Each structure stands twice: as structure tokens, then as C-alpha cells.
Amino acid sequence: MSTISLLGDCQVALPLAIFLGQESQYTKIRIVGSISPQNLSTAQDCLANSGSYTNLDQCQSGASLNGSDIIIICSSLHKTSLSFPLDPFINRINSNAKILVVGRSVCRLSADISKMIGGSACRILGIPATGSAYLRRHIANQIGVATEDITTFTIGNDQEVQIIPQYCRVNGIPIQHFLSNSQINEIISLKRIPISIDLIKVSLAQVVNAIIQDKKRLLTVASSTHTTHHIFLRLPTRIGQTGAESTFPLDLEPQQLEKFTRLVTNCVVSQI
């Protein structure tokens, strides 16, 4: 049985807690912070109606953080910085806990939290508020196939998401067989994607399940690319019970490498 604590903006934490509780069985989920008894009761009723055995509760202090396997730090989707003081909770966080960061600027927030907490950066993962689902749907609409047949490969930072066409597939077939160069370039130019809590839910659940079940999934998250400075970038990352186990080695074309170098440079400037 795994214990998950959600800390921070309750408007973000509560819907995520309900979704995780419905997706994962026999998990204890706790919201750390202020939440009305009515909202908590409604959330518990949602889980009960879904047939979930998840135990959802709430506490005001961070006393439960020491016993949590996964801590989800929820920042506002409308702010680029943490919307609550994290300092009072730092010393309560279990040294083995995996820390998942949700918000608008997850690369920079993950880097900031990594510096505050110290230790191995592999246990800190940022869950982008803009996921691959939007890109997958856009590609599926262009080609005229089901979204579940699309596999995308993206990299990025907090300001920009870049799709890497040579790694994108339609049921295993490269998208170049379906789209012209101009159509692919149009997709590549999609840098700003709408932010929504609904885009986070599935991505967060995938990461949580990958950690709890040690699935070794390759998912695009904000993970550390530098062992010393803990620079965080959105990269396809292998995720297991220890957190971010490794990043996928990129075989980029010259123009893509130039863009990737610019992404890294921007991250270094904003995170150090």
C-alpha cells in the first residue's frame, strides 16, 4: 500500500486526488492544507461511487509527509512560481520520497525544489501542464486516424515544446508517410499549448503508477539533465521506483540539435 500526499494549491490538488484515487486501488491519499469539510466529503463520495478502495483524507500540518512514498507539490496553473511557502515542510519530507511537481513552470520549479531539498535530483520529476495529448490529437486530426494510434516524442522547457518528427509514429509507421513537410513544420511550430488540469491528470497518473509498480516507462517529464547543477528539461525519461532512472539519448538532426542547445541554454539561465 502506497501513501501519496498532495501539498499546495487545493484547487489543483483536490481534482488530482480524486482522479488518482479512482485510477489506483488500495492507495492512501492525503491532501495537506486547508480544504472545506464539504469539499472533502464530496471528494470521498466520488471515490466511493467509483468503487475505489482508496482512503482519502486531509490534514493541516505536514506531519504526514515523513511517511509518504510520493509527494505531489501542486502550484497554481496561473502562476510561474510556487503559490505557497514550502520552507515549513522541507524538513518533514521523507528522504526516500519521490517528489512530483505540478504547475505552470515545472522545469524551474523542480530546479528550485531540488536546491531546497538537496540530495539526488532523480527523485524529483516535473509533470508538464501541457502534455503530449494535445499534440497527439492535433496529429490524429491531420491524418484522420484515432488518437490512440499516435505516439509522439517531444522535448522542451517551460516556454517551448518541440516535437521530434523522426520519433513520432502512427501505429509504428513514421508520420512522414502520412504528412507533408509543410504539415510537419506546422506541427513543429506549435510552441504554446493551452494549460488545463485535465491535461495533467493522465500524465500524473502514468508517472505515479510507473513509480509504484516500477514499470520502467518512458514518459516525457521535467527531469534533471545535469548531476551537479540539477538543470531540469522536458525529456523522455525512464521512470521506475527510484524516480527518473535515465533520459532517452537523442539522435538529433543539426537544426534540431541547434534548437535543443538553445533550450538547454535558456534553462541554465533561468535555473541557476
C-alpha positions in Angstrom: 0.0 0.0 0.0 1.5 3.3 -1.1 0.8 6.7 0.6 0.5 9.8 -1.6 0.4 13.3 -0.2 -0.7 16.4 -2.2 0.7 19.7 -1.0 -0.1 23.2 -2.1 -3.0 24.7 -4.1 -6.1 22.8 -3.2 -7.9 23.9 -6.4 -5.3 21.8 -8.2 -4.7 19.1 -5.5 -8.3 18.1 -5.0 -9.2 17.1 -8.6 -5.9 15.3 -8.9 -6.5 13.4 -5.7 -9.9 12.3 -6.9 -8.6 11.2 -10.3 -5.6 9.3 -8.7 -8.0 7.7 -6.2 -10.2 6.4 -9.0 -7.3 5.2 -11.0 -5.2 3.5 -8.3 -6.6 0.9 -5.9 -5.6 0.4 -2.3 -3.7 3.7 -2.0 -3.8 6.2 0.8 -4.1 9.7 -0.4 -3.8 12.8 1.8 -4.3 16.4 1.0 -2.0 18.6 3.1 -3.5 22.0 3.6 -6.8 23.8 4.1 -9.9 22.3 2.5 -13.5 22.7 3.5 -15.2 19.7 5.1 -17.9 19.8 2.4 -15.4 19.6 -0.5 -13.5 16.8 1.2 -16.8 14.9 1.8 -17.8 15.4 -1.8 -14.4 14.0 -3.0 -14.7 11.0 -0.7 -18.2 10.3 -2.1 -16.8 10.5 -5.6 -14.3 7.8 -4.8 -16.9 5.7 -3.0 -19.3 5.9 -6.0 -16.4 4.8 -8.4 -15.9 1.6 -6.4 -12.4 2.7 -5.3 -10.9 1.4 -2.1 -8.6 4.4 -1.8 -8.6 6.1 1.6 -8.7 9.9 1.0 -8.2 12.3 4.0 -6.8 15.7 4.8 -4.5 17.3 7.4 -3.5 20.9 8.1 0.2 20.1 9.1 2.9 18.4 7.2 3.3 15.7 9.8 2.2 13.0 7.3 4.9 13.9 4.7 7.6 11.8 6.5 5.5 8.7 5.9 4.6 9.4 2.3 6.1 7.4 -0.6 5.1 10.1 -3.2 4.6 13.8 -2.6 2.9 15.9 -5.2 3.6 19.6 -5.0 0.7 21.4 -6.6 1.3 25.0 -7.7 -1.2 27.2 -9.4 -1.6 26.8 -13.1 -1.8 30.6 -13.4 1.5 31.5 -11.7 5.1 30.8 -12.6 6.2 30.5 -9.0 5.1 28.4 -6.0 1.8 29.8 -4.7 2.6 28.8 -1.1 5.6 28.7 1.2 7.4 25.4 1.0 10.0 26.0 3.7 7.9 24.8 6.7 7.5 21.4 5.0 11.1 20.8 3.8 12.4 19.0 6.9 9.3 16.8 7.1 9.7 15.3 3.6 10.9 11.7 3.7 14.4 11.4 2.2 13.3 8.4 0.0 10.0 10.0 -1.2 9.6 10.8 -4.8 8.5 14.4 -5.4 6.3 15.2 -8.4 5.9 18.9 -9.2 2.7 20.1 -10.9 2.2 23.7 -12.2 2.9 26.1 -15.0 6.7 26.3 -14.8 7.6 22.8 -13.8 11.2 22.9 -15.0 12.2 25.9 -13.0 10.0 24.8 -10.0 11.6 21.4 -10.0 15.1 23.0 -10.1 14.2 25.3 -7.2 12.8 22.5 -5.1 15.8 20.3 -5.9 18.1 23.0 -4.5 15.9 23.4 -1.4 15.7 19.7 -0.6 19.2 18.6 -1.7 20.2 15.1 -2.3 19.6 13.1 -5.5 17.7 15.0 -8.2 16.4 11.8 -9.7 13.6 11.6 -7.2 12.2 15.0 -8.4 10.0 15.0 -11.5 8.0 17.8 -13.1 4.7 17.0 -14.6 4.1 19.4 -17.5 0.7 21.1 -17.6 0.9 20.8 -21.4 1.2 17.2 -22.3 1.6 15.1 -25.4 -2.2 14.6 -25.6 -2.8 17.9 -27.3 -0.1 17.2 -29.9 -1.3 13.6 -30.4 -4.9 14.8 -31.1 -3.6 17.5 -33.5 -1.6 14.9 -35.5 -4.5 12.5 -35.4 -6.9 15.1 -36.8 -4.4 16.0 -39.6 -4.0 12.4 -40.6 -7.6 11.2 -39.9 -6.9 8.3 -37.6 -7.6 7.5 -33.9 -5.6 9.4 -31.3 -4.6 6.2 -29.6 -2.6 5.2 -32.7 -0.4 8.2 -32.4 2.9 8.2 -30.5 4.7 11.5 -30.1 8.2 12.4 -29.0 8.8 15.9 -27.6 11.4 17.9 -25.7 11.1 21.3 -24.2 11.4 23.8 -21.4 8.8 25.9 -19.6 8.3 28.3 -22.6 8.5 25.9 -25.6 7.7 22.4 -26.6 9.4 20.9 -29.7 8.1 17.8 -31.5 10.8 15.5 -33.0 9.1 14.1 -36.1 11.6 11.2 -36.7 10.5 9.6 -33.5 6.7 10.1 -34.0 4.7 7.1 -35.2 1.2 6.2 -36.4 0.8 2.6 -35.1 4.5 2.2 -35.6 4.7 3.9 -39.0 6.7 7.2 -39.2 4.4 10.2 -39.6 6.4 11.2 -42.7 4.4 8.6 -44.6 1.2 10.5 -43.8 2.1 14.2 -43.7 3.9 16.5 -46.0 7.0 18.5 -44.9 4.8 21.7 -44.7 2.3 19.9 -42.5 5.0 18.6 -40.2 6.6 22.1 -40.0 3.2 23.5 -39.0 3.0 21.0 -36.1 6.6 21.7 -35.1 5.8 25.4 -34.8 3.2 24.7 -32.1 5.0 26.0 -29.1 2.3 27.4 -26.8 -0.3 24.8 -25.9 -3.3 25.5 -23.7 -2.9 24.7 -20.0 -5.6 22.6 -18.3 -5.9 20.5 -15.2 -7.4 17.8 -17.4 -4.2 17.6 -19.4 -2.2 16.9 -16.2 -4.4 14.1 -14.7 -3.5 11.3 -17.1 0.2 12.2 -17.2 0.4 12.4 -13.4 -1.3 9.0 -13.0 1.1 7.4 -15.5 4.1 8.7 -13.6 2.6 7.6 -10.2 1.9 4.1 -11.5 5.3 3.9 -13.1 6.9 4.6 -9.7 4.7 2.5 -7.5 4.8 -0.6 -9.9 8.4 0.0 -11.1 7.2 -0.1 -14.7 10.3 1.5 -16.3 8.0 3.6 -18.5 9.5 6.1 -21.0 7.5 9.3 -20.4 8.2 13.0 -21.2 8.6 14.8 -17.9 10.8 17.6 -16.5 13.9 15.7 -15.2 17.4 16.6 -14.3 19.9 16.7 -17.1 23.0 17.6 -15.0 24.2 15.8 -12.0 25.9 18.9 -10.4 23.7 21.8 -11.3 20.4 19.9 -11.5 19.2 21.6 -14.7 15.6 20.4 -15.5 14.3 20.0 -19.0 11.3 18.2 -20.5 12.8 15.0 -21.9 11.6 11.4 -22.5 12.7 9.8 -19.2 12.6 6.2 -18.0 10.7 6.1 -14.8 10.7 3.4 -12.1 10.6 3.0 -8.4 13.7 5.2 -7.9 12.2 8.0 -9.9 14.0 9.3 -13.0 16.3 6.5 -13.9 17.7 7.8 -17.2 16.9 10.1 -20.1 16.5 8.9 -23.6 19.6 9.5 -25.8 18.7 11.9 -28.5 19.8 11.4 -32.1 19.0 14.8 -33.5 19.5 16.4 -36.9 21.7 19.5 -37.0 18.9 22.0 -36.9 17.2 20.1 -34.1 20.4 20.0 -32.2 20.8 23.7 -32.5 17.2 24.2 -31.1 17.9 21.7 -28.3 21.1 23.6 -27.3 19.1 26.8 -27.2 16.5 25.1 -24.9 19.2 23.9 -22.6 20.9 27.3 -22.5 17.6 29.0 -21.7 17.1 26.5 -18.8 20.6 27.1 -17.5 20.0 30.9 -17.5 16.6 30.6 -15.7 17.5 27.8 -13.2 21.0 28.7 -11.9 
